[in-house]
Amino acid sequence: MRLPAGLKAVAVAAALMALASCGEEKETPAPPPLTLRDLGAEVVARECSLCHRAAADGSLSRLSGIRKTPEGWEMTLARMESTRGVKLSPQDHRAAVKFLADTQGLAPSETAPYRYELERRPNVVESGRNADLTSMCARCHAFARVALQRRDAEEWRRLFHTHLGLWPTLEYQVLARDRDWWEEAQGWVATALGSHFPYDTSDWREWSAAPAVDFQGRWRFVGYMPGEGFAEGVMTVTRNAVDEYLVAAEEQTADGAAINVNYAAIIYSKYEWRGSGKRDNRDFYEAAALQADGVTMTGRSYWRDAPEMGSNFVVVRADRGLQRPLAVTKEGLKRGASTEITILGVGMKGEVSLGDGIAVRVTSRSEDKIVVMAEVAADAPLGRRDVRVGDAVMAQAVAVYDKIDRIEVTPGQATARLGSDKIAPVSAQFEAVAYASGGDGIAGTDDDFRIGVVAAAWDVAPYDEEASRMKDHLYAGKITPHGRFLPSEAGGNPERLYGASNAGDLKVIATVADGDVTLTGEAHLIVTKPLPPTQRGGA
């Protein structure tokens, strides 16, 4: 029987009076269990303060003047454990990372330009940085590692002391020995870094004050793995603890197989999603960021033992009535031809339109997937165009073309690493992307437009005369029909000239047929020595 509120209050009061009359004291309620962040605060106070001096306001020397990503704090703690003798249990380590990333993390706007480092995207060539700053700070690691932390100028200067203490030969390296490295580091470099990447920013203050998002619910995801294609599905997210979730995903892979994946995820800094678990009995990891709309995440998942192999994905709330096309499985639509394409999205309702000159015939549809036959007129306007489903628009999602004018192999510059029974090889995945020459009819100019990824025949060749003399293309490795380069084993090879290793300097060549025309594109691949596992990533 449910009592009215008033009677319930009377009953409770009577019960309390009865207990008091019996001389019984009201039990003190048990305190709520510690969250992972609470535990992290205790760990930092207990362990870090042993060396980092506490100020009157509770801040800790050095430690409190830095902001980093979860991966950045992970590396800091790992260094404290390996070089300073700090002893943390796995749970304490995990909790400390959570606390530090939550309280001294980065705002979404601060990480946005450098997500490639957090997501372990392979073969990114950084550009657009000040050349001198790059020479000073990005000879040994990506510039993104610098940009994904925040300090004032004085704290940057202290970091240079740490660097020189740990790696005293850095002043004598290429791009350092031709300058007064220490004077520059303590002078204009620290000032510049304190200006570009300061500790105190309005973005972080505003983000720290923003309410947290509850990630529980149903989400729709679409992923693309270079060389393989699109995977899609839905995932149900349930809370396991504060900022910790369990994920049950129902996925259809690029080859049409249906699989279920269950894994765990944790949220740092209110937007940094990190998931981990097993897929096909193989460990995977994923890093994503909640976008400003609060209903979309973008990121990348990858194999723990081969982070160069991964899938770029977008995840959108499927329980909020959203209507969005998220991906199109084929971009290029040729004039005068019919092409089947699949539109993947969430809540898609209404008429499908691909713009002028394209007749659309829907062959199957649901709110998450629409398969259409696109019949392109012989005189349809050329160029990129939107995909519309009802009122929802995916901008510049497909391209109408009449012929392929050039092939670009991506990535244009790549590295693969030899492997052994002790250290896994690092492969490299390539794709052939077709382009049309645009209105000026000249390939390679600014008005060229992308047609999309196309099927290609793959081969490798020596990159230059020396590589030809050493016959690098015969020893460095093989490339699969899907554009994945698999490097050879490490170590000296008695079959090679000088007994050299299987390292090599190669061209990767994609050959594409477009009617009676054959086109080729090239990329540069360096196959080099193995990289110890301790140096294989982190931001």
C-alpha positions as CSV (number, residue, x, y, z in Angstrom):
1,M,0.0,0.0,0.0
2,R,1.3,3.4,-0.9
3,L,0.8,6.1,1.7
4,P,0.0,9.7,0.8
5,A,2.9,12.1,1.3
6,G,1.4,13.6,4.5
7,L,0.7,10.2,6.1
8,K,4.1,9.0,5.1
9,A,5.7,11.9,7.0
10,V,3.7,11.2,10.1
11,A,4.5,7.5,10.0
12,V,8.2,8.3,9.6
13,A,8.1,10.7,12.6
14,A,6.2,8.2,14.7
15,A,8.8,5.5,13.9
16,L,11.6,7.8,14.9
17,M,10.0,8.7,18.2
18,A,9.5,5.0,18.9
19,L,13.1,4.4,18.3
20,A,14.1,7.3,20.5
21,S,11.9,6.0,23.3
22,C,13.6,2.7,23.2
23,G,17.0,4.3,23.6
24,E,18.0,3.4,20.1
25,E,20.1,5.9,18.1
26,K,19.5,6.5,14.5
27,E,22.2,4.9,12.4
28,T,24.4,7.2,10.4
29,P,24.0,6.4,6.7
30,A,27.0,4.9,5.0
31,P,28.9,7.4,2.9
32,P,28.5,7.0,-0.9
33,P,31.2,4.9,-2.6
34,L,34.2,6.7,-3.9
35,T,34.1,7.5,-7.6
36,L,37.2,6.8,-9.7
37,R,37.9,10.6,-9.7
38,D,37.6,10.7,-5.9
39,L,40.0,7.9,-5.6
40,G,42.3,9.7,-8.0
41,A,42.3,12.8,-5.9
42,E,43.3,10.7,-2.9
43,V,46.1,9.1,-4.9
44,V,47.5,12.4,-6.1
45,A,47.4,13.9,-2.6
46,R,49.0,10.8,-1.0
47,E,51.6,9.9,-3.6
48,C,52.4,13.0,-5.6
49,S,52.8,15.4,-2.7
50,L,55.8,13.3,-1.4
51,C,57.9,15.0,-4.0
52,H,55.8,17.9,-5.3
53,R,55.7,20.5,-2.6
54,A,52.2,21.6,-1.5
55,A,51.4,25.3,-1.4
56,A,49.0,27.0,1.1
57,D,46.2,26.8,-1.5
58,G,46.7,23.1,-1.9
59,S,48.4,23.2,-5.3
60,L,51.4,21.1,-5.9
61,S,54.7,22.4,-7.4
62,R,55.1,21.6,-11.1
63,L,52.1,19.3,-11.2
64,S,49.4,22.0,-10.7
65,G,50.9,24.2,-13.4
66,I,50.2,21.8,-16.3
67,R,47.1,20.7,-18.3
68,K,47.2,17.6,-20.4
69,T,45.1,15.0,-22.2
70,P,44.4,11.6,-20.7
71,E,47.2,10.1,-22.8
72,G,49.5,12.9,-21.6
73,W,48.9,12.2,-18.0
74,E,49.2,8.5,-18.6
75,M,52.7,9.1,-20.0
76,T,53.6,11.4,-17.1
77,L,52.6,8.8,-14.5
78,A,54.4,6.0,-16.5
79,R,57.6,8.2,-16.4
80,M,57.2,8.7,-12.7
81,E,57.0,5.0,-12.2
82,S,59.8,4.1,-14.5
83,T,62.3,6.8,-13.6
84,R,61.3,8.1,-10.1
85,G,60.4,4.9,-8.3
86,V,56.7,5.7,-7.8
87,K,54.7,2.6,-7.0
88,L,51.0,2.6,-8.1
89,S,48.6,-0.2,-8.4
90,P,46.8,-0.4,-11.8
91,Q,43.6,0.9,-10.2
92,D,45.5,3.8,-8.5
93,H,47.2,4.6,-11.8
94,R,43.9,4.6,-13.6
95,A,42.2,6.8,-11.0
96,A,45.0,9.3,-11.0
97,V,44.8,9.7,-14.7
98,K,41.0,10.2,-14.4
99,F,41.4,12.9,-11.7
100,L,44.2,14.8,-13.5
101,A,42.5,14.7,-16.9
102,D,39.2,15.9,-15.4
103,T,40.6,18.7,-13.3
104,Q,43.7,19.7,-15.5
105,G,42.7,18.6,-18.9
106,L,42.1,20.4,-22.2
107,A,38.9,21.9,-23.7
108,P,37.5,20.4,-26.9
109,S,38.6,23.5,-28.9
110,E,42.1,23.0,-27.6
111,T,42.4,19.4,-28.8
112,A,40.5,19.7,-32.0
113,P,43.4,20.6,-34.3
114,Y,45.5,17.7,-33.0
115,R,43.0,14.8,-32.7
116,Y,45.2,12.8,-35.1
117,E,47.7,12.2,-32.3
118,L,45.1,11.1,-29.7
119,E,43.5,8.8,-32.3
120,R,46.8,7.3,-33.4
121,R,46.2,8.2,-37.0
122,P,49.1,6.8,-39.0
123,N,51.4,8.7,-41.5
124,V,50.2,12.2,-40.7
125,V,52.6,14.8,-42.1
126,E,52.4,17.9,-39.9
127,S,52.5,21.2,-41.7
128,G,51.9,24.9,-41.2
129,R,54.0,25.2,-38.1
130,N,56.7,27.8,-37.5
131,A,59.9,26.2,-38.9
132,D,62.1,27.2,-36.0
133,L,59.6,26.1,-33.4
134,T,59.3,22.8,-35.2
135,S,63.1,22.4,-35.2
136,M,63.3,23.1,-31.5
137,C,60.3,21.0,-30.4
138,A,59.4,18.4,-33.0
139,R,62.6,16.6,-34.0
140,C,61.9,13.5,-31.8
141,H,58.1,13.5,-31.5
142,A,55.1,15.0,-33.2
143,F,54.5,18.7,-32.7
144,A,51.0,17.7,-31.6
145,R,52.6,16.3,-28.4
146,V,53.7,19.8,-27.5
147,A,50.3,21.3,-28.6
148,L,48.3,18.9,-26.5
149,Q,49.5,20.3,-23.2
150,R,49.2,23.7,-21.6
151,R,51.8,25.6,-19.4
152,D,52.8,29.2,-18.7
153,A,56.1,30.4,-20.1
154,E,58.0,29.7,-16.8
155,E,56.6,26.1,-16.7
156,W,57.7,25.6,-20.3
157,R,61.2,26.7,-19.2
158,R,61.1,24.1,-16.4
159,L,60.2,21.4,-19.0
160,F,63.3,22.2,-20.9
161,H,65.4,21.6,-17.8
162,T,63.7,18.2,-17.5
163,H,64.3,17.4,-21.2
164,L,68.0,18.3,-21.0
165,G,68.4,16.3,-17.8
166,L,66.8,13.2,-19.3
167,W,68.3,13.5,-22.8
168,P,71.5,15.4,-22.5
169,T,72.6,14.8,-26.1
170,L,69.7,16.6,-27.6
171,E,71.7,19.8,-28.0
172,Y,74.0,18.0,-30.4
173,Q,71.4,16.5,-32.7
174,V,70.7,17.7,-36.2
175,L,68.8,21.0,-36.2
176,A,70.0,21.6,-32.6
177,R,73.8,21.8,-32.9
178,D,73.7,24.6,-35.4
179,R,72.2,27.0,-32.8
180,D,72.5,28.0,-29.2
181,W,69.8,25.6,-28.3
182,W,69.7,26.3,-24.5
183,E,69.6,30.0,-24.9
184,E,66.8,29.8,-27.5
185,A,64.8,27.3,-25.4
186,Q,65.0,29.5,-22.3
187,G,64.3,32.6,-24.3
188,W,62.0,33.0,-27.3
189,V,60.8,29.4,-27.4
190,A,59.4,29.3,-23.9
191,T,57.8,32.7,-24.5
192,A,56.2,31.5,-27.8
193,L,54.9,28.3,-26.2
194,G,53.5,30.2,-23.3
195,S,51.7,32.4,-25.7
196,H,50.4,29.7,-28.1
197,F,49.7,27.1,-25.5
198,P,49.1,28.9,-22.2
199,Y,47.9,27.3,-19.0
200,D,45.1,29.7,-18.3
201,T,42.5,30.0,-21.1
202,S,38.9,31.1,-21.2
203,D,38.0,27.9,-23.3
204,W,39.1,25.7,-20.4
205,R,37.4,27.8,-17.7
206,E,34.1,27.8,-19.7
207,W,34.3,24.1,-20.4
208,S,35.1,23.3,-16.8
209,A,31.9,25.1,-15.7
210,A,29.7,23.4,-18.4
211,P,27.4,20.6,-17.3
212,A,28.4,17.0,-17.9
213,V,26.6,14.9,-20.5
214,D,25.0,11.5,-19.7
215,F,26.2,9.1,-22.4
216,Q,23.6,6.5,-21.6
217,G,21.2,5.5,-24.4
218,R,21.1,4.2,-27.9
219,W,23.6,5.4,-30.5
220,R,24.0,4.9,-34.3
221,F,27.6,4.5,-35.6
222,V,29.2,4.4,-39.1
223,G,32.9,3.6,-39.5
224,Y,35.2,3.5,-42.4
225,M,38.4,1.4,-42.5
226,P,40.7,2.3,-45.4
227,G,41.2,-0.7,-47.7
228,E,38.1,-2.5,-46.4
229,G,35.1,-0.2,-46.5
230,F,32.2,0.8,-44.3
231,A,30.9,-0.9,-41.1
232,E,27.7,0.3,-39.4
233,G,25.4,-0.6,-36.5
234,V,23.9,0.5,-33.3
235,M,25.3,0.5,-29.7
236,T,23.5,0.7,-26.4
237,V,25.4,2.5,-23.6
238,T,24.6,1.9,-20.0
239,R,26.2,3.4,-16.9
240,N,28.5,1.2,-14.8
241,A,29.7,4.0,-12.5
242,V,30.2,7.7,-12.7
243,D,31.7,8.5,-16.1
244,E,32.2,4.7,-16.7
245,Y,30.0,2.8,-19.2
246,L,29.3,-0.6,-20.7
247,V,28.7,-0.8,-24.4
248,A,26.8,-3.4,-26.3
249,A,27.3,-2.9,-30.1
250,E,25.5,-4.7,-32.9
251,E,27.7,-4.3,-36.0
252,Q,27.5,-5.2,-39.7
253,T,31.1,-5.3,-41.0
254,A,32.3,-4.2,-44.5
255,D,32.0,-7.7,-45.8
256,G,28.4,-8.0,-44.5
257,A,29.0,-10.2,-41.4
258,A,27.0,-9.5,-38.3
259,I,28.8,-9.4,-35.0
260,N,28.2,-8.3,-31.4
261,V,30.8,-6.5,-29.5
262,N,30.7,-5.8,-25.8
263,Y,33.3,-3.5,-24.2
264,A,33.9,-0.7,-21.6
265,A,34.3,3.0,-22.0
266,I,35.3,5.9,-19.7
267,I,34.8,9.6,-20.1
268,Y,37.6,12.1,-19.3
269,S,37.2,15.9,-19.1
270,K,33.5,15.5,-19.9
271,Y,34.0,14.8,-23.6
272,E,37.0,12.5,-24.2
273,W,35.6,9.0,-24.8
274,R,38.0,6.1,-24.5
275,G,36.8,2.6,-25.1
276,S,38.5,-0.8,-24.9
277,G,37.6,-4.4,-25.2
278,K,37.8,-7.4,-27.6
279,R,36.5,-7.8,-31.1
280,D,36.9,-11.2,-32.7
281,N,39.1,-12.1,-29.7
282,R,41.5,-9.3,-30.5
283,D,42.1,-6.3,-28.2
284,F,41.0,-3.0,-29.6
285,Y,41.0,0.6,-28.3
286,E,39.0,3.6,-29.4
287,A,39.4,7.4,-28.9
288,A,36.6,9.8,-29.7
289,A,35.5,13.3,-28.8
290,L,31.9,14.4,-28.0
291,Q,31.1,17.3,-30.3
292,A,29.6,20.7,-29.4
293,D,26.1,19.6,-30.2
294,G,26.2,17.0,-27.4
295,V,24.8,14.2,-29.6
296,T,27.6,13.4,-31.9
297,M,31.0,11.8,-31.4
298,T,33.8,11.4,-33.9
299,G,36.9,9.3,-33.5
300,R,38.9,6.3,-34.4
301,S,39.1,2.7,-33.2
302,Y,42.2,0.5,-33.8
303,W,43.9,-2.7,-32.8
304,R,46.1,-2.5,-29.8
305,D,48.8,-4.7,-31.4
306,A,48.6,-2.8,-34.7
307,P,47.4,0.8,-34.1
308,E,48.1,1.7,-37.7
309,M,45.1,-0.4,-38.7
310,G,41.9,1.3,-37.7
311,S,38.5,2.7,-38.5
312,N,37.4,6.3,-38.6
313,F,33.9,6.6,-37.2
314,V,31.0,8.9,-36.4
315,V,28.5,8.1,-33.6
316,V,25.1,9.9,-33.3
317,R,22.3,9.7,-30.8
318,A,19.6,7.3,-32.1
319,D,17.2,8.1,-29.2
320,R,16.6,11.8,-29.8
321,G,14.6,11.9,-33.0
322,L,17.6,13.1,-35.1
323,Q,17.4,12.8,-38.9
324,R,20.9,12.7,-40.5
325,P,22.6,11.0,-43.4
326,L,26.1,10.1,-42.1
327,A,27.9,8.4,-45.0
328,V,27.6,7.4,-48.6
329,T,29.3,4.1,-49.6
330,K,30.2,5.4,-53.1
331,E,31.1,9.0,-54.0
332,G,31.7,8.9,-57.7
333,L,28.7,9.0,-60.1
334,K,29.6,8.8,-63.8
335,R,27.6,10.7,-66.4
336,G,25.3,8.5,-68.5
337,A,25.6,5.6,-66.1
338,S,23.6,4.0,-63.3
339,T,25.3,3.5,-59.9
340,E,24.0,1.7,-56.8
341,I,24.9,3.6,-53.6
342,T,24.0,3.1,-50.0
343,I,23.2,6.0,-47.7
344,L,23.9,5.3,-44.0
345,G,22.4,7.5,-41.4
346,V,20.0,7.8,-38.5
347,G,16.2,8.6,-38.6
348,M,16.2,9.2,-42.3
349,K,12.8,10.0,-43.6
350,G,11.5,11.6,-46.8
351,E,12.5,11.9,-50.4
352,V,16.0,11.2,-51.5
353,S,17.6,13.7,-53.8
354,L,21.1,13.9,-55.3
355,G,20.5,17.1,-57.3
356,D,19.9,18.1,-60.9
357,G,20.4,15.5,-63.6
358,I,20.2,12.5,-61.3
359,A,17.1,10.3,-61.1
360,V,16.9,8.3,-57.9
361,R,15.2,5.0,-57.6
362,V,15.0,3.6,-54.0
363,T,15.5,-0.2,-54.0
364,S,15.3,-0.7,-50.2
365,R,15.2,1.6,-47.2
366,S,15.0,1.8,-43.4
367,E,15.5,4.8,-41.2
368,D,19.2,3.8,-40.9
369,K,20.0,2.6,-44.4
370,I,18.7,3.5,-47.8
371,V,19.9,1.8,-51.0
372,V,19.3,3.7,-54.2
373,M,20.0,3.3,-57.9
374,A,21.3,6.7,-59.1
375,E,20.8,7.2,-62.9
376,V,22.9,10.1,-64.0
377,A,22.0,12.0,-67.2
378,A,24.6,12.4,-69.9
379,D,24.5,16.2,-69.4
380,A,24.3,16.3,-65.6
381,P,26.3,19.2,-64.1
382,L,29.8,18.1,-63.1
383,G,31.2,18.5,-59.6
384,R,30.5,17.7,-55.9
385,R,26.9,17.9,-54.7
386,D,24.8,17.4,-51.6
387,V,22.8,14.3,-50.6
388,R,19.3,15.1,-49.3
389,V,17.0,12.9,-47.4
390,G,13.8,14.8,-46.6
391,D,15.1,18.0,-44.8
392,A,18.4,16.5,-43.8
393,V,21.5,17.3,-45.8
394,M,24.9,15.8,-46.1
395,A,27.0,18.4,-47.8
396,Q,29.2,17.7,-50.9
397,A,28.8,13.9,-50.3
398,V,28.9,12.7,-53.9
399,A,30.5,13.8,-57.2
400,V,29.3,13.7,-60.8
401,Y,32.1,13.2,-63.3
402,D,32.7,12.3,-66.9
403,K,36.2,10.9,-66.7
404,I,39.1,10.4,-64.2
405,D,41.9,12.9,-64.9
406,R,44.4,11.9,-62.2
407,I,45.0,9.4,-59.4
408,E,46.3,10.4,-56.0
409,V,47.6,7.7,-53.7
410,T,47.0,8.4,-50.0
411,P,48.9,8.7,-47.8
412,G,51.4,10.4,-50.1
413,Q,54.2,9.7,-47.6
414,A,54.2,6.7,-45.4
415,T,56.4,4.6,-43.1
416,A,56.3,0.8,-42.5
417,R,58.5,-1.0,-40.0
418,L,60.1,-4.4,-40.3
419,G,59.1,-6.9,-37.6
420,S,60.3,-10.0,-35.9
421,D,59.1,-12.7,-33.5
422,K,59.7,-10.2,-30.7
423,I,58.4,-7.0,-32.2
424,A,55.3,-6.8,-34.4
425,P,55.8,-5.3,-37.9
426,V,54.0,-2.0,-38.7
427,S,52.1,-2.2,-42.0
428,A,50.9,0.7,-44.2
429,Q,47.5,1.0,-45.9
430,F,47.1,2.9,-49.1
431,E,44.1,3.9,-51.2
432,A,43.7,5.3,-54.7
433,V,41.6,8.4,-54.9
434,A,40.4,9.7,-58.3
435,Y,40.1,13.4,-59.2
436,A,38.5,15.3,-62.1
437,S,40.2,18.3,-63.5
438,G,37.4,20.7,-63.0
439,G,36.3,23.6,-65.2
440,D,39.7,24.6,-66.5
441,G,40.3,21.1,-67.9
442,I,43.8,21.0,-66.3
443,A,44.6,18.3,-63.8
444,G,46.4,19.3,-60.6
445,T,44.9,22.8,-60.3
446,D,42.8,24.4,-57.5
447,D,39.5,23.6,-59.2
448,D,40.0,19.8,-59.3
449,F,37.4,17.9,-57.4
450,R,37.5,14.6,-55.7
451,I,35.6,11.7,-57.3
452,G,36.4,9.2,-54.5
453,V,38.2,6.0,-53.7
454,V,38.5,3.7,-56.7
455,A,39.7,0.1,-57.2
456,A,43.3,-0.2,-58.2
457,A,46.0,-2.7,-59.1
458,W,48.9,-2.3,-56.6
459,D,52.7,-2.6,-57.0
460,V,55.9,-1.4,-55.5
461,A,59.1,-0.2,-57.2
462,P,62.5,1.3,-56.2
463,Y,62.1,4.9,-55.2
464,D,65.4,6.1,-56.6
465,E,68.6,4.9,-58.2
466,E,70.2,3.7,-54.9
467,A,67.0,1.8,-54.0
468,S,67.2,0.2,-57.5
469,R,70.8,-0.8,-57.0
470,M,69.9,-2.4,-53.7
471,K,66.8,-4.0,-55.2
472,D,64.7,-2.8,-52.3
473,H,61.5,-3.7,-54.0
474,L,62.4,-7.4,-53.8
475,Y,63.2,-7.5,-50.1
476,A,61.3,-4.8,-48.2
477,G,57.9,-6.5,-48.3
478,K,54.8,-7.1,-50.4
479,I,51.6,-5.2,-51.1
480,T,48.2,-6.9,-51.1
481,P,45.5,-6.5,-53.7
482,H,43.7,-4.1,-51.3
483,G,46.7,-1.7,-51.0
484,R,48.1,-2.9,-47.6
485,F,51.9,-3.1,-47.5
486,L,53.2,-5.9,-45.4
487,P,56.9,-5.4,-44.4
488,S,59.4,-8.2,-44.3
489,E,61.3,-9.6,-41.3
490,A,63.9,-7.6,-39.5
491,G,67.6,-8.5,-39.3
492,G,70.4,-8.9,-41.7
493,N,69.5,-10.7,-45.0
494,P,72.4,-12.8,-46.4
495,E,70.7,-12.7,-49.8
496,R,71.1,-9.0,-50.0
497,L,74.1,-6.9,-51.1
498,Y,76.3,-6.4,-48.0
499,G,74.0,-8.6,-46.0
500,A,71.8,-5.6,-45.5
501,S,68.5,-5.7,-43.6
502,N,65.2,-5.7,-45.5
503,A,64.8,-1.9,-45.1
504,G,63.8,-0.2,-48.3
505,D,62.9,3.1,-50.1
506,L,59.9,2.4,-52.3
507,K,57.4,3.9,-54.7
508,V,53.9,2.6,-54.1
509,I,52.1,2.5,-57.5
510,A,48.3,2.4,-58.1
511,T,47.1,1.6,-61.6
512,V,43.4,2.5,-62.4
513,A,41.5,1.7,-65.5
514,D,38.8,4.2,-66.6
515,G,37.3,2.8,-69.7
516,D,40.1,2.6,-72.3
517,V,42.3,4.9,-70.3
518,T,44.9,3.7,-67.7
519,L,46.1,6.1,-65.1
520,T,48.6,5.7,-62.3
521,G,49.4,7.4,-59.0
522,E,52.4,7.1,-56.7
523,A,53.3,7.5,-53.1
524,H,56.6,7.3,-51.2
525,L,57.1,4.5,-48.7
526,I,60.0,4.1,-46.4
527,V,60.4,0.6,-44.9
528,T,62.6,1.0,-41.8
529,K,63.8,-0.7,-38.6
530,P,61.4,-2.0,-35.9
531,L,60.2,0.3,-33.3
532,P,60.3,-0.9,-29.7
533,P,56.8,-1.3,-28.2
534,T,57.5,1.5,-25.6
535,Q,57.9,4.0,-28.4
536,R,54.8,3.1,-30.4
537,G,52.6,5.9,-29.5
538,G,50.8,8.2,-27.0
539,A,50.0,11.9,-26.9
